[in-house]
Amino acid sequence: MGRLWRNSKGQPAPPFQLPLFGGGKLSLEALRGKKAVLLNFCSERCGGCREEFPHLQRLYDKLKAKG
């Protein structure tokens, strides 16, 4: 069996699907085996989330060349 997905509390992440902007869906299982997956559920209405956006952008900019 492959590596289990874990949430921040060390529990396996439940299977789920996210809608894609262009249509269709992306499942967590479809991402298994990729280099890294970061899921951040946030809202532009949330002050803390808005403060986090620049940090996530810098992380993306730093890692995007690695795929």
MARROKE-214667 format. One line per field, with one value per residue (C-alpha): residue in one letter; chain; x negated, y negated, z. Coordinates in Angstrom, 2 decimals, padded with zeros to 5 digits. Example, Ala and Ser with C-alpha at 12.3 -4.5 7.8 and 13.67 -1.06 7.14 Angstrom:
! residues 2
res = (a,s)
chain = (A,A)
xx = (-012.30,-013.67)
yy = (004.50,001.06)
zz = (007.80,007.14)
END
This chain:
! residues 67
res = (m,g,r,l,w,r,n,s,k,g,q,p,a,p,p,f,q,l,p,l,f,g,g,g,k,l,s,l,e,a,l,r,g,k,k,a,v,l,l,n,f,c,s,e,r,c,g,g,c,r,e,e,f,p,h,l,q,r,l,y,d,k,l,k,a,k,g)
chain = (A,A,A,A,A,A,A,A,A,A,A,A,A,A,A,A,A,A,A,A,A,A,A,A,A,A,A,A,A,A,A,A,A,A,A,A,A,A,A,A,A,A,A,A,A,A,A,A,A,A,A,A,A,A,A,A,A,A,A,A,A,A,A,A,A,A,A)
xx = (000.00,-001.24,-001.76,001.42,002.62,002.62,004.28,002.62,003.64,002.05,005.30,005.81,007.51,010.95,011.47,013.08,013.39,013.03,014.74,012.41,012.97,013.06,015.48,014.95,013.58,010.24,010.00,007.46,006.73,005.78,002.99,001.46,-002.18,-002.70,-005.60,-003.60,000.00,001.03,004.73,005.68,009.38,009.83,012.00,011.23,013.67,011.47,008.88,006.46,006.77,006.04,002.91,001.83,002.19,-001.17,-002.98,-001.34,-002.22,-005.89,-005.88,-004.34,-006.87,-009.72,-008.54,-006.78,-009.93,-010.15,-006.71)
yy = (000.00,-003.50,-006.35,-007.44,-010.98,-012.59,-015.70,-018.14,-015.95,-012.84,-011.24,-009.92,-012.51,-011.41,-010.98,-014.01,-015.82,-019.50,-021.19,-022.63,-026.09,-024.69,-021.95,-018.46,-017.46,-016.68,-014.00,-013.78,-010.23,-011.55,-013.56,-010.56,-010.14,-013.76,-015.70,-017.78,-018.77,-021.73,-022.27,-025.49,-026.18,-029.89,-032.86,-036.37,-037.53,-036.09,-038.57,-035.84,-034.16,-037.43,-037.87,-034.36,-034.87,-036.64,-033.87,-031.20,-033.13,-033.32,-029.57,-028.89,-031.16,-029.39,-025.86,-026.14,-025.37,-022.01,-021.06)
zz = (000.00,-000.85,001.52,003.26,002.99,006.44,007.72,010.11,013.04,011.53,010.46,006.91,004.73,003.57,-000.17,-001.82,-005.14,-006.00,-008.95,-011.58,-013.07,-016.61,-015.65,-014.32,-010.96,-009.38,-006.72,-003.96,-005.13,-008.60,-006.94,-005.18,-006.16,-007.20,-005.72,-003.27,-002.63,-000.50,000.06,001.75,002.19,002.62,001.74,000.58,003.27,006.01,007.32,008.40,005.01,003.20,005.31,004.34,000.55,000.02,001.92,-000.21,-003.38,-002.32,-001.60,-005.01,-006.76,-004.97,-005.78,-009.15,-011.15,-009.38,-010.66)
END
